[in-house]
Amino acid sequence: MQPGTPTPTKECPLCGERMRRKDLELVDFIPGTAEKRRKKLSEWVCPECDYFEEIEKDEEGRLTNPDDPTGRQG
């Protein structure tokens, strides 16, 4: 996301509050080596009830929008 771009939101299916998108980077350390594997993922997080769901990616690595029937990111 670029600076100044509004944070995307989505309605929480449990409590109805606005969920926020959270971008994470997971780092796995491989035992016995100095190698690290990094994986970037995005998820929707509800600050009210702690519900979360991972944002899916399509085959080309683009984030999909489950609320859009065409699967495009809004």
N, CA, C and O atoms as a Maestro MAE file, in Angstrom:
{
 s_m_m2io_version
 :::
 2.0.0
}

f_m_ct {
 s_m_title
 :::
 protein
 m_atom[296] {
  # First column is atom index #
  i_m_mmod_type
  r_m_x_coord
  r_m_y_coord
  r_m_z_coord
  i_m_residue_number
  s_m_chain_name
  s_m_pdb_residue_name
  s_m_pdb_atom_name
  i_m_atomic_number
  :::
  1 25 0.828 -1.176 0.000 1 A "MET " " N  " 7
  2 3 0.000 0.000 0.000 1 A "MET " " CA " 6
  3 2 0.878 1.246 0.000 1 A "MET " " C  " 6
  4 15 1.953 1.259 0.599 1 A "MET " " O  " 8
  5 25 0.420 2.270 -0.662 2 A "GLN " " N  " 7
  6 3 1.176 3.498 -0.732 2 A "GLN " " CA " 6
  7 2 0.757 4.435 0.396 2 A "GLN " " C  " 6
  8 15 -0.389 4.397 0.843 2 A "GLN " " O  " 8
  9 25 1.693 5.285 0.863 3 A "PRO " " N  " 7
  10 3 1.341 6.241 1.905 3 A "PRO " " CA " 6
  11 2 0.210 7.140 1.451 3 A "PRO " " C  " 6
  12 15 0.164 7.558 0.294 3 A "PRO " " O  " 8
  13 25 -0.699 7.436 2.359 4 A "GLY " " N  " 7
  14 3 -1.825 8.287 2.044 4 A "GLY " " CA " 6
  15 2 -3.022 7.532 1.507 4 A "GLY " " C  " 6
  16 15 -4.097 8.111 1.349 4 A "GLY " " O  " 8
  17 25 -2.856 6.231 1.218 5 A "THR " " N  " 7
  18 3 -3.964 5.411 0.746 5 A "THR " " CA " 6
  19 2 -4.791 4.987 1.949 5 A "THR " " C  " 6
  20 15 -4.222 4.527 2.940 5 A "THR " " O  " 8
  21 25 -6.116 5.124 1.899 6 A "PRO " " N  " 7
  22 3 -6.922 4.711 3.042 6 A "PRO " " CA " 6
  23 2 -6.804 3.201 3.285 6 A "PRO " " C  " 6
  24 15 -6.709 2.412 2.345 6 A "PRO " " O  " 8
  25 25 -6.811 2.826 4.556 7 A "THR " " N  " 7
  26 3 -6.714 1.418 4.918 7 A "THR " " CA " 6
  27 2 -8.005 0.720 4.535 7 A "THR " " C  " 6
  28 15 -9.086 1.174 4.909 7 A "THR " " O  " 8
  29 25 -7.909 -0.395 3.784 8 A "PRO " " N  " 7
  30 3 -9.128 -1.105 3.414 8 A "PRO " " CA " 6
  31 2 -9.783 -1.736 4.639 8 A "PRO " " C  " 6
  32 15 -9.096 -2.159 5.568 8 A "PRO " " O  " 8
  33 25 -11.107 -1.796 4.636 9 A "THR " " N  " 7
  34 3 -11.836 -2.394 5.744 9 A "THR " " CA " 6
  35 2 -12.857 -3.384 5.217 9 A "THR " " C  " 6
  36 15 -13.193 -3.384 4.033 9 A "THR " " O  " 8
  37 25 -13.340 -4.219 6.107 10 A "LYS " " N  " 7
  38 3 -14.325 -5.237 5.775 10 A "LYS " " CA " 6
  39 2 -15.162 -5.464 7.031 10 A "LYS " " C  " 6
  40 15 -14.662 -5.294 8.143 10 A "LYS " " O  " 8
  41 25 -16.418 -5.843 6.869 11 A "GLU " " N  " 7
  42 3 -17.284 -6.080 8.024 11 A "GLU " " CA " 6
  43 2 -16.998 -7.453 8.631 11 A "GLU " " C  " 6
  44 15 -16.882 -8.445 7.913 11 A "GLU " " O  " 8
  45 25 -16.886 -7.499 9.953 12 A "CYS " " N  " 7
  46 3 -16.645 -8.754 10.667 12 A "CYS " " CA " 6
  47 2 -17.907 -9.614 10.633 12 A "CYS " " C  " 6
  48 15 -18.991 -9.126 10.951 12 A "CYS " " O  " 8
  49 25 -17.782 -10.904 10.247 13 A "PRO " " N  " 7
  50 3 -18.962 -11.764 10.194 13 A "PRO " " CA " 6
  51 2 -19.501 -12.146 11.578 13 A "PRO " " C  " 6
  52 15 -20.639 -12.604 11.684 13 A "PRO " " O  " 8
  53 25 -18.703 -11.968 12.638 14 A "LEU " " N  " 7
  54 3 -19.154 -12.338 13.985 14 A "LEU " " CA " 6
  55 2 -19.849 -11.199 14.722 14 A "LEU " " C  " 6
  56 15 -20.938 -11.379 15.268 14 A "LEU " " O  " 8
  57 25 -19.214 -10.020 14.737 15 A "CYS " " N  " 7
  58 3 -19.766 -8.933 15.551 15 A "CYS " " CA " 6
  59 2 -20.247 -7.725 14.738 15 A "CYS " " C  " 6
  60 15 -20.903 -6.838 15.284 15 A "CYS " " O  " 8
  61 25 -19.927 -7.682 13.438 16 A "GLY " " N  " 7
  62 3 -20.390 -6.584 12.599 16 A "GLY " " CA " 6
  63 2 -19.513 -5.347 12.618 16 A "GLY " " C  " 6
  64 15 -19.805 -4.387 11.905 16 A "GLY " " O  " 8
  65 25 -18.449 -5.335 13.408 17 A "GLU " " N  " 7
  66 3 -17.537 -4.190 13.437 17 A "GLU " " CA " 6
  67 2 -16.656 -4.191 12.197 17 A "GLU " " C  " 6
  68 15 -16.661 -5.151 11.426 17 A "GLU " " O  " 8
  69 25 -15.902 -3.118 12.006 18 A "ARG " " N  " 7
  70 3 -15.006 -3.030 10.853 18 A "ARG " " CA " 6
  71 2 -13.698 -3.743 11.147 18 A "ARG " " C  " 6
  72 15 -13.037 -3.486 12.153 18 A "ARG " " O  " 8
  73 25 -13.343 -4.642 10.243 19 A "MET " " N  " 7
  74 3 -12.064 -5.338 10.340 19 A "MET " " CA " 6
  75 2 -11.016 -4.527 9.584 19 A "MET " " C  " 6
  76 15 -11.349 -3.765 8.676 19 A "MET " " O  " 8
  77 25 -9.768 -4.691 9.956 20 A "ARG " " N  " 7
  78 3 -8.672 -3.985 9.307 20 A "ARG " " CA " 6
  79 2 -7.720 -4.987 8.688 20 A "ARG " " C  " 6
  80 15 -7.557 -6.103 9.181 20 A "ARG " " O  " 8
  81 25 -7.100 -4.575 7.610 21 A "ARG " " N  " 7
  82 3 -6.111 -5.429 6.956 21 A "ARG " " CA " 6
  83 2 -4.777 -5.299 7.677 21 A "ARG " " C  " 6
  84 15 -4.338 -4.196 8.002 21 A "ARG " " O  " 8
  85 25 -4.146 -6.430 7.920 22 A "LYS " " N  " 7
  86 3 -2.856 -6.455 8.593 22 A "LYS " " CA " 6
  87 2 -1.892 -7.258 7.725 22 A "LYS " " C  " 6
  88 15 -2.172 -8.407 7.385 22 A "LYS " " O  " 8
  89 25 -0.755 -6.656 7.365 23 A "ASP " " N  " 7
  90 3 0.265 -7.330 6.570 23 A "ASP " " CA " 6
  91 2 1.341 -7.856 7.513 23 A "ASP " " C  " 6
  92 15 1.844 -7.124 8.365 23 A "ASP " " O  " 8
  93 25 1.686 -9.124 7.353 24 A "LEU " " N  " 7
  94 3 2.659 -9.785 8.220 24 A "LEU " " CA " 6
  95 2 3.773 -10.408 7.404 24 A "LEU " " C  " 6
  96 15 3.603 -10.705 6.221 24 A "LEU " " O  " 8
  97 25 4.916 -10.603 8.047 25 A "GLU " " N  " 7
  98 3 5.999 -11.364 7.439 25 A "GLU " " CA " 6
  99 2 6.422 -12.423 8.447 25 A "GLU " " C  " 6
  100 15 6.888 -12.106 9.541 25 A "GLU " " O  " 8
  101 25 6.252 -13.686 8.062 26 A "LEU " " N  " 7
  102 3 6.642 -14.795 8.915 26 A "LEU " " CA " 6
  103 2 8.041 -15.246 8.519 26 A "LEU " " C  " 6
  104 15 8.348 -15.358 7.332 26 A "LEU " " O  " 8
  105 25 8.889 -15.505 9.509 27 A "VAL " " N  " 7
  106 3 10.247 -15.949 9.250 27 A "VAL " " CA " 6
  107 2 10.430 -17.320 9.896 27 A "VAL " " C  " 6
  108 15 10.262 -17.476 11.106 27 A "VAL " " O  " 8
  109 25 10.775 -18.309 9.076 28 A "ASP " " N  " 7
  110 3 11.072 -19.655 9.566 28 A "ASP " " CA " 6
  111 2 12.581 -19.841 9.540 28 A "ASP " " C  " 6
  112 15 13.219 -19.650 8.505 28 A "ASP " " O  " 8
  113 25 13.151 -20.215 10.685 29 A "PHE " " N  " 7
  114 3 14.571 -20.498 10.773 29 A "PHE " " CA " 6
  115 2 14.776 -21.994 10.565 29 A "PHE " " C  " 6
  116 15 14.114 -22.807 11.210 29 A "PHE " " O  " 8
  117 25 15.681 -22.359 9.679 30 A "ILE " " N  " 7
  118 3 15.936 -23.759 9.381 30 A "ILE " " CA " 6
  119 2 17.012 -24.251 10.337 30 A "ILE " " C  " 6
  120 15 18.131 -23.739 10.323 30 A "ILE " " O  " 8
  121 25 16.683 -25.252 11.180 31 A "PRO " " N  " 7
  122 3 17.656 -25.740 12.169 31 A "PRO " " CA " 6
  123 2 18.939 -26.249 11.509 31 A "PRO " " C  " 6
  124 15 18.906 -26.910 10.472 31 A "PRO " " O  " 8
  125 25 20.066 -25.923 12.139 32 A "GLY " " N  " 7
  126 3 21.361 -26.397 11.654 32 A "GLY " " CA " 6
  127 2 21.945 -25.587 10.519 32 A "GLY " " C  " 6
  128 15 23.044 -25.883 10.049 32 A "GLY " " O  " 8
  129 25 21.229 -24.565 10.067 33 A "THR " " N  " 7
  130 3 21.743 -23.708 8.991 33 A "THR " " CA " 6
  131 2 21.481 -22.254 9.366 33 A "THR " " C  " 6
  132 15 20.760 -21.952 10.316 33 A "THR " " O  " 8
  133 25 22.078 -21.384 8.602 34 A "ALA " " N  " 7
  134 3 21.822 -19.954 8.804 34 A "ALA " " CA " 6
  135 2 20.698 -19.479 7.887 34 A "ALA " " C  " 6
  136 15 20.412 -18.285 7.807 34 A "ALA " " O  " 8
  137 25 20.065 -20.426 7.198 35 A "GLU " " N  " 7
  138 3 19.031 -20.083 6.224 35 A "GLU " " CA " 6
  139 2 17.713 -19.704 6.904 35 A "GLU " " C  " 6
  140 15 17.310 -20.303 7.901 35 A "GLU " " O  " 8
  141 25 17.062 -18.701 6.340 36 A "LYS " " N  " 7
  142 3 15.748 -18.256 6.801 36 A "LYS " " CA " 6
  143 2 14.805 -18.264 5.608 36 A "LYS " " C  " 6
  144 15 15.200 -17.943 4.488 36 A "LYS " " O  " 8
  145 25 13.583 -18.626 5.856 37 A "ARG " " N  " 7
  146 3 12.552 -18.539 4.811 37 A "ARG " " CA " 6
  147 2 11.534 -17.512 5.252 37 A "ARG " " C  " 6
  148 15 10.996 -17.575 6.357 37 A "ARG " " O  " 8
  149 25 11.283 -16.570 4.372 38 A "ARG " " N  " 7
  150 3 10.331 -15.501 4.675 38 A "ARG " " CA " 6
  151 2 9.066 -15.701 3.866 38 A "ARG " " C  " 6
  152 15 9.114 -16.028 2.680 38 A "ARG " " O  " 8
  153 25 7.934 -15.500 4.524 39 A "LYS " " N  " 7
  154 3 6.645 -15.611 3.848 39 A "LYS " " CA " 6
  155 2 5.817 -14.395 4.228 39 A "LYS " " C  " 6
  156 15 5.625 -14.107 5.410 39 A "LYS " " O  " 8
  157 25 5.327 -13.681 3.219 40 A "LYS " " N  " 7
  158 3 4.467 -12.521 3.471 40 A "LYS " " CA " 6
  159 2 3.025 -12.969 3.354 40 A "LYS " " C  " 6
  160 15 2.659 -13.709 2.440 40 A "LYS " " O  " 8
  161 25 2.217 -12.512 4.285 41 A "LEU " " N  " 7
  162 3 0.797 -12.801 4.215 41 A "LEU " " CA " 6
  163 2 0.016 -11.623 4.743 41 A "LEU " " C  " 6
  164 15 0.524 -10.796 5.500 41 A "LEU " " O  " 8
  165 25 -1.231 -11.570 4.324 42 A "SER " " N  " 7
  166 3 -2.137 -10.509 4.762 42 A "SER " " CA " 6
  167 2 -3.362 -11.159 5.364 42 A "SER " " C  " 6
  168 15 -3.793 -12.228 4.931 42 A "SER " " O  " 8
  169 25 -3.919 -10.502 6.372 43 A "GLU " " N  " 7
  170 3 -5.129 -11.035 6.983 43 A "GLU " " CA " 6
  171 2 -6.034 -9.900 7.435 43 A "GLU " " C  " 6
  172 15 -5.585 -8.779 7.672 43 A "GLU " " O  " 8
  173 25 -7.323 -10.217 7.551 44 A "TRP " " N  " 7
  174 3 -8.305 -9.291 8.106 44 A "TRP " " CA " 6
  175 2 -8.375 -9.577 9.601 44 A "TRP " " C  " 6
  176 15 -8.488 -10.734 10.004 44 A "TRP " " O  " 8
  177 25 -8.308 -8.529 10.432 45 A "VAL " " N  " 7
  178 3 -8.342 -8.676 11.878 45 A "VAL " " CA " 6
  179 2 -9.411 -7.759 12.449 45 A "VAL " " C  " 6
  180 15 -9.461 -6.574 12.119 45 A "VAL " " O  " 8
  181 25 -10.273 -8.309 13.314 46 A "CYS " " N  " 7
  182 3 -11.291 -7.513 13.981 46 A "CYS " " CA " 6
  183 2 -10.754 -7.089 15.353 46 A "CYS " " C  " 6
  184 15 -10.428 -7.948 16.172 46 A "CYS " " O  " 8
  185 25 -10.656 -5.784 15.615 47 A "PRO " " N  " 7
  186 3 -10.132 -5.332 16.909 47 A "PRO " " CA " 6
  187 2 -11.109 -5.548 18.064 47 A "PRO " " C  " 6
  188 15 -10.698 -5.518 19.224 47 A "PRO " " O  " 8
  189 25 -12.387 -5.765 17.772 48 A "GLU " " N  " 7
  190 3 -13.388 -5.928 18.826 48 A "GLU " " CA " 6
  191 2 -13.457 -7.351 19.363 48 A "GLU " " C  " 6
  192 15 -13.444 -7.554 20.577 48 A "GLU " " O  " 8
  193 25 -13.530 -8.345 18.469 49 A "CYS " " N  " 7
  194 3 -13.732 -9.726 18.931 49 A "CYS " " CA " 6
  195 2 -12.550 -10.641 18.622 49 A "CYS " " C  " 6
  196 15 -12.627 -11.840 18.891 49 A "CYS " " O  " 8
  197 25 -11.456 -10.114 18.063 50 A "ASP " " N  " 7
  198 3 -10.239 -10.870 17.745 50 A "ASP " " CA " 6
  199 2 -10.427 -11.925 16.665 50 A "ASP " " C  " 6
  200 15 -9.596 -12.824 16.537 50 A "ASP " " O  " 8
  201 25 -11.514 -11.835 15.877 51 A "TYR " " N  " 7
  202 3 -11.693 -12.723 14.733 51 A "TYR " " CA " 6
  203 2 -10.685 -12.332 13.664 51 A "TYR " " C  " 6
  204 15 -10.400 -11.148 13.488 51 A "TYR " " O  " 8
  205 25 -10.140 -13.312 12.949 52 A "PHE " " N  " 7
  206 3 -9.242 -13.008 11.840 52 A "PHE " " CA " 6
  207 2 -9.420 -14.043 10.744 52 A "PHE " " C  " 6
  208 15 -9.865 -15.164 10.994 52 A "PHE " " O  " 8
  209 25 -9.066 -13.654 9.526 53 A "GLU " " N  " 7
  210 3 -9.064 -14.576 8.393 53 A "GLU " " CA " 6
  211 2 -7.968 -14.151 7.431 53 A "GLU " " C  " 6
  212 15 -7.745 -12.960 7.213 53 A "GLU " " O  " 8
  213 25 -7.290 -15.133 6.860 54 A "GLU " " N  " 7
  214 3 -6.208 -14.866 5.923 54 A "GLU " " CA " 6
  215 2 -6.782 -14.415 4.586 54 A "GLU " " C  " 6
  216 15 -7.800 -14.937 4.132 54 A "GLU " " O  " 8
  217 25 -6.130 -13.449 3.963 55 A "ILE " " N  " 7
  218 3 -6.529 -12.979 2.647 55 A "ILE " " CA " 6
  219 2 -5.862 -13.898 1.631 55 A "ILE " " C  " 6
  220 15 -4.639 -14.044 1.621 55 A "ILE " " O  " 8
  221 25 -6.670 -14.512 0.783 56 A "GLU " " N  " 7
  222 3 -6.174 -15.480 -0.195 56 A "GLU " " CA " 6
  223 2 -5.492 -14.787 -1.369 56 A "GLU " " C  " 6
  224 15 -5.806 -13.642 -1.696 56 A "GLU " " O  " 8
  225 25 -4.547 -15.500 -2.002 57 A "LYS " " N  " 7
  226 3 -3.885 -15.018 -3.211 57 A "LYS " " CA " 6
  227 2 -4.249 -15.942 -4.364 57 A "LYS " " C  " 6
  228 15 -4.480 -17.137 -4.173 57 A "LYS " " O  " 8
  229 25 -4.297 -15.364 -5.574 58 A "ASP " " N  " 7
  230 3 -4.570 -16.195 -6.745 58 A "ASP " " CA " 6
  231 2 -3.260 -16.798 -7.268 58 A "ASP " " C  " 6
  232 15 -2.213 -16.638 -6.640 58 A "ASP " " O  " 8
  233 25 -3.313 -17.481 -8.398 59 A "GLU " " N  " 7
  234 3 -2.147 -18.168 -8.942 59 A "GLU " " CA " 6
  235 2 -1.008 -17.214 -9.297 59 A "GLU " " C  " 6
  236 15 0.156 -17.613 -9.289 59 A "GLU " " O  " 8
  237 25 -1.328 -15.972 -9.606 60 A "GLU " " N  " 7
  238 3 -0.309 -15.001 -9.997 60 A "GLU " " CA " 6
  239 2 0.212 -14.199 -8.810 60 A "GLU " " C  " 6
  240 15 1.004 -13.275 -8.996 60 A "GLU " " O  " 8
  241 25 -0.215 -14.532 -7.596 61 A "GLY " " N  " 7
  242 3 0.286 -13.858 -6.414 61 A "GLY " " CA " 6
  243 2 -0.463 -12.606 -6.033 61 A "GLY " " C  " 6
  244 15 -0.079 -11.920 -5.086 61 A "GLY " " O  " 8
  245 25 -1.558 -12.282 -6.772 62 A "ARG " " N  " 7
  246 3 -2.341 -11.092 -6.429 62 A "ARG " " CA " 6
  247 2 -3.336 -11.455 -5.340 62 A "ARG " " C  " 6
  248 15 -3.856 -12.570 -5.302 62 A "ARG " " O  " 8
  249 25 -3.595 -10.497 -4.451 63 A "LEU " " N  " 7
  250 3 -4.582 -10.710 -3.402 63 A "LEU " " CA " 6
  251 2 -5.965 -10.708 -4.015 63 A "LEU " " C  " 6
  252 15 -6.263 -9.894 -4.889 63 A "LEU " " O  " 8
  253 25 -6.806 -11.613 -3.563 64 A "THR " " N  " 7
  254 3 -8.171 -11.655 -4.062 64 A "THR " " CA " 6
  255 2 -9.096 -11.072 -3.017 64 A "THR " " C  " 6
  256 15 -8.789 -11.070 -1.825 64 A "THR " " O  " 8
  257 25 -10.229 -10.580 -3.477 65 A "ASN " " N  " 7
  258 3 -11.215 -9.981 -2.596 65 A "ASN " " CA " 6
  259 2 -12.409 -10.929 -2.536 65 A "ASN " " C  " 6
  260 15 -13.139 -11.039 -3.521 65 A "ASN " " O  " 8
  261 25 -12.635 -11.621 -1.410 66 A "PRO " " N  " 7
  262 3 -13.730 -12.583 -1.350 66 A "PRO " " CA " 6
  263 2 -15.111 -11.955 -1.459 66 A "PRO " " C  " 6
  264 15 -16.077 -12.668 -1.732 66 A "PRO " " O  " 8
  265 25 -15.241 -10.638 -1.255 67 A "ASP " " N  " 7
  266 3 -16.530 -9.975 -1.353 67 A "ASP " " CA " 6
  267 2 -16.862 -9.582 -2.792 67 A "ASP " " C  " 6
  268 15 -18.002 -9.219 -3.084 67 A "ASP " " O  " 8
  269 25 -15.882 -9.651 -3.690 68 A "ASP " " N  " 7
  270 3 -16.073 -9.293 -5.087 68 A "ASP " " CA " 6
  271 2 -16.184 -10.577 -5.902 68 A "ASP " " C  " 6
  272 15 -15.233 -11.360 -5.917 68 A "ASP " " O  " 8
  273 25 -17.317 -10.830 -6.587 69 A "PRO " " N  " 7
  274 3 -17.481 -12.086 -7.316 69 A "PRO " " CA " 6
  275 2 -16.456 -12.283 -8.430 69 A "PRO " " C  " 6
  276 15 -16.238 -13.414 -8.863 69 A "PRO " " O  " 8
  277 25 -15.815 -11.196 -8.911 70 A "THR " " N  " 7
  278 3 -14.793 -11.349 -9.936 70 A "THR " " CA " 6
  279 2 -13.455 -11.698 -9.334 70 A "THR " " C  " 6
  280 15 -12.534 -12.078 -10.057 70 A "THR " " O  " 8
  281 25 -13.322 -11.576 -7.992 71 A "GLY " " N  " 7
  282 3 -12.068 -11.913 -7.314 71 A "GLY " " CA " 6
  283 2 -11.015 -10.835 -7.365 71 A "GLY " " C  " 6
  284 15 -9.868 -11.069 -6.984 71 A "GLY " " O  " 8
  285 25 -11.387 -9.644 -7.832 72 A "ARG " " N  " 7
  286 3 -10.412 -8.561 -7.924 72 A "ARG " " CA " 6
  287 2 -10.252 -7.857 -6.591 72 A "ARG " " C  " 6
  288 15 -11.199 -7.778 -5.808 72 A "ARG " " O  " 8
  289 25 -9.068 -7.350 -6.332 73 A "GLN " " N  " 7
  290 3 -8.805 -6.582 -5.117 73 A "GLN " " CA " 6
  291 2 -9.374 -5.195 -5.298 73 A "GLN " " C  " 6
  292 15 -9.182 -4.574 -6.343 73 A "GLN " " O  " 8
  293 25 -10.087 -4.693 -4.270 74 A "GLY " " N  " 7
  294 3 -10.747 -3.387 -4.356 74 A "GLY " " CA " 6
  295 2 -9.878 -2.296 -4.143 74 A "GLY " " C  " 6
  296 15 -10.310 -1.144 -4.188 74 A "GLY " " O  " 8
  :::
 }
 m_bond[295] {
  # First column is bond index #
  i_m_from
  i_m_to
  i_m_order
  :::
  1 1 2 1
  2 2 3 1
  3 3 4 2
  4 3 5 1
  5 5 6 1
  6 6 7 1
  7 7 8 2
  8 7 9 1
  9 9 10 1
  10 10 11 1
  11 11 12 2
  12 11 13 1
  13 13 14 1
  14 14 15 1
  15 15 16 2
  16 15 17 1
  17 17 18 1
  18 18 19 1
  19 19 20 2
  20 19 21 1
  21 21 22 1
  22 22 23 1
  23 23 24 2
  24 23 25 1
  25 25 26 1
  26 26 27 1
  27 27 28 2
  28 27 29 1
  29 29 30 1
  30 30 31 1
  31 31 32 2
  32 31 33 1
  33 33 34 1
  34 34 35 1
  35 35 36 2
  36 35 37 1
  37 37 38 1
  38 38 39 1
  39 39 40 2
  40 39 41 1
  41 41 42 1
  42 42 43 1
  43 43 44 2
  44 43 45 1
  45 45 46 1
  46 46 47 1
  47 47 48 2
  48 47 49 1
  49 49 50 1
  50 50 51 1
  51 51 52 2
  52 51 53 1
  53 53 54 1
  54 54 55 1
  55 55 56 2
  56 55 57 1
  57 57 58 1
  58 58 59 1
  59 59 60 2
  60 59 61 1
  61 61 62 1
  62 62 63 1
  63 63 64 2
  64 63 65 1
  65 65 66 1
  66 66 67 1
  67 67 68 2
  68 67 69 1
  69 69 70 1
  70 70 71 1
  71 71 72 2
  72 71 73 1
  73 73 74 1
  74 74 75 1
  75 75 76 2
  76 75 77 1
  77 77 78 1
  78 78 79 1
  79 79 80 2
  80 79 81 1
  81 81 82 1
  82 82 83 1
  83 83 84 2
  84 83 85 1
  85 85 86 1
  86 86 87 1
  87 87 88 2
  88 87 89 1
  89 89 90 1
  90 90 91 1
  91 91 92 2
  92 91 93 1
  93 93 94 1
  94 94 95 1
  95 95 96 2
  96 95 97 1
  97 97 98 1
  98 98 99 1
  99 99 100 2
  100 99 101 1
  101 101 102 1
  102 102 103 1
  103 103 104 2
  104 103 105 1
  105 105 106 1
  106 106 107 1
  107 107 108 2
  108 107 109 1
  109 109 110 1
  110 110 111 1
  111 111 112 2
  112 111 113 1
  113 113 114 1
  114 114 115 1
  115 115 116 2
  116 115 117 1
  117 117 118 1
  118 118 119 1
  119 119 120 2
  120 119 121 1
  121 121 122 1
  122 122 123 1
  123 123 124 2
  124 123 125 1
  125 125 126 1
  126 126 127 1
  127 127 128 2
  128 127 129 1
  129 129 130 1
  130 130 131 1
  131 131 132 2
  132 131 133 1
  133 133 134 1
  134 134 135 1
  135 135 136 2
  136 135 137 1
  137 137 138 1
  138 138 139 1
  139 139 140 2
  140 139 141 1
  141 141 142 1
  142 142 143 1
  143 143 144 2
  144 143 145 1
  145 145 146 1
  146 146 147 1
  147 147 148 2
  148 147 149 1
  149 149 150 1
  150 150 151 1
  151 151 152 2
  152 151 153 1
  153 153 154 1
  154 154 155 1
  155 155 156 2
  156 155 157 1
  157 157 158 1
  158 158 159 1
  159 159 160 2
  160 159 161 1
  161 161 162 1
  162 162 163 1
  163 163 164 2
  164 163 165 1
  165 165 166 1
  166 166 167 1
  167 167 168 2
  168 167 169 1
  169 169 170 1
  170 170 171 1
  171 171 172 2
  172 171 173 1
  173 173 174 1
  174 174 175 1
  175 175 176 2
  176 175 177 1
  177 177 178 1
  178 178 179 1
  179 179 180 2
  180 179 181 1
  181 181 182 1
  182 182 183 1
  183 183 184 2
  184 183 185 1
  185 185 186 1
  186 186 187 1
  187 187 188 2
  188 187 189 1
  189 189 190 1
  190 190 191 1
  191 191 192 2
  192 191 193 1
  193 193 194 1
  194 194 195 1
  195 195 196 2
  196 195 197 1
  197 197 198 1
  198 198 199 1
  199 199 200 2
  200 199 201 1
  201 201 202 1
  202 202 203 1
  203 203 204 2
  204 203 205 1
  205 205 206 1
  206 206 207 1
  207 207 208 2
  208 207 209 1
  209 209 210 1
  210 210 211 1
  211 211 212 2
  212 211 213 1
  213 213 214 1
  214 214 215 1
  215 215 216 2
  216 215 217 1
  217 217 218 1
  218 218 219 1
  219 219 220 2
  220 219 221 1
  221 221 222 1
  222 222 223 1
  223 223 224 2
  224 223 225 1
  225 225 226 1
  226 226 227 1
  227 227 228 2
  228 227 229 1
  229 229 230 1
  230 230 231 1
  231 231 232 2
  232 231 233 1
  233 233 234 1
  234 234 235 1
  235 235 236 2
  236 235 237 1
  237 237 238 1
  238 238 239 1
  239 239 240 2
  240 239 241 1
  241 241 242 1
  242 242 243 1
  243 243 244 2
  244 243 245 1
  245 245 246 1
  246 246 247 1
  247 247 248 2
  248 247 249 1
  249 249 250 1
  250 250 251 1
  251 251 252 2
  252 251 253 1
  253 253 254 1
  254 254 255 1
  255 255 256 2
  256 255 257 1
  257 257 258 1
  258 258 259 1
  259 259 260 2
  260 259 261 1
  261 261 262 1
  262 262 263 1
  263 263 264 2
  264 263 265 1
  265 265 266 1
  266 266 267 1
  267 267 268 2
  268 267 269 1
  269 269 270 1
  270 270 271 1
  271 271 272 2
  272 271 273 1
  273 273 274 1
  274 274 275 1
  275 275 276 2
  276 275 277 1
  277 277 278 1
  278 278 279 1
  279 279 280 2
  280 279 281 1
  281 281 282 1
  282 282 283 1
  283 283 284 2
  284 283 285 1
  285 285 286 1
  286 286 287 1
  287 287 288 2
  288 287 289 1
  289 289 290 1
  290 290 291 1
  291 291 292 2
  292 291 293 1
  293 293 294 1
  294 294 295 1
  295 295 296 2
  :::
 }
}
